[in-house]
């Protein structure tokens, strides 16, 4: 069986100073079946002259468009590949990226997209750091809180894009976050533990220059997906944006009263940082060390299955004895289940109306501990209930389901 064609689309407008490096990063990939399309918005710099050096190895279309999302969509609609991606004209692929993506799709035919690790680079192309946010797929976090996926590492199954729709052309800053949410609600997104792409950061870059307009677009997009008036993600990104704007205004307003500038700015930064940190830590109730809080929020993509399975460990701490988990799915109570110390697996039957739907879960624990102590103001103030290994949908009930039913306290 022949390897699939991968189509890479590069939207471009007046990025002649960077586009050669972008092109080289695509055409130097060790994967043989790459279709490369550059959708240029009518650049009036050296872009066309640079691209001409590679004209036999790519397709170059230069014409007016309605913005970056429109350019990418035109390229996707032209694509021959069953796997598609886009790479902005100032960013880079890393060696082996395309092959890593194809290999991962081959192992997981149900995946809608794959993504990996990446680096941040400066204007000159020097690595400044690892992209700090990347983690395993967490649908709730993606929908409600954070775009932790580096777009420069993402590859889509074209069939999945066709099903959920292409990029929203009304979005200017967060079209990548929006399409990842829409695909993630219908398909698994798979994390690849390999470095696959680089995001170039410099003051003129779009994500840097967006300011309040970008924050407003985040709010609109997240409201649409969450139904919440103030989504958690808007608190994080909005406060981060506006605290910088407020600090700049203070600097201008009190230019002649410099002793007031620093304490006012410090107060704003401290308040914003405190709220942002608490929102990131507490909003889902799932921590990076695997602990679940008193209230855990979790989402599963739409999948056929009659069962929902929760797996974890209840430490042998006296304060957690008699632990009971109340499980809600899409506002409906599935049941209250008592779990014993040690490893546990809870299987709960899903009502027919939830089959094939996105599951929005809330798991509330009856018992928890405060590792730092009840009266400690500093240190670990989390309310820890159990260690979570995973939540998934299943098809067939087994022994664990019978045990869970026997221990069930009613629905």
LINGIGI-V740800 format. One record per helix or strand of 2 or more residues. SS is the DSSP state (h for helix, s for strand). FROM is the first residue (numbers start at 1). LEN is the number of residues. If there is no record, write none. Layout:
((SS,FROM,LEN) (SS,FROM,LEN))
This chain:
((s,6,7) (h,19,9) (s,34,7) (h,47,6) (h,55,3) (s,59,4) (h,68,11) (s,83,4) (s,92,2) (h,97,11) (s,113,9) (s,127,4) (h,139,6) (h,151,3) (s,155,3) (h,158,7) (h,175,10) (s,189,12) (h,206,4) (h,211,16) (h,232,22) (h,258,25) (s,291,3) (s,295,6) (s,307,8) (h,318,3) (s,324,6) (s,332,7) (s,342,8) (h,352,3) (s,359,7) (s,369,2) (s,383,12) (h,399,9))
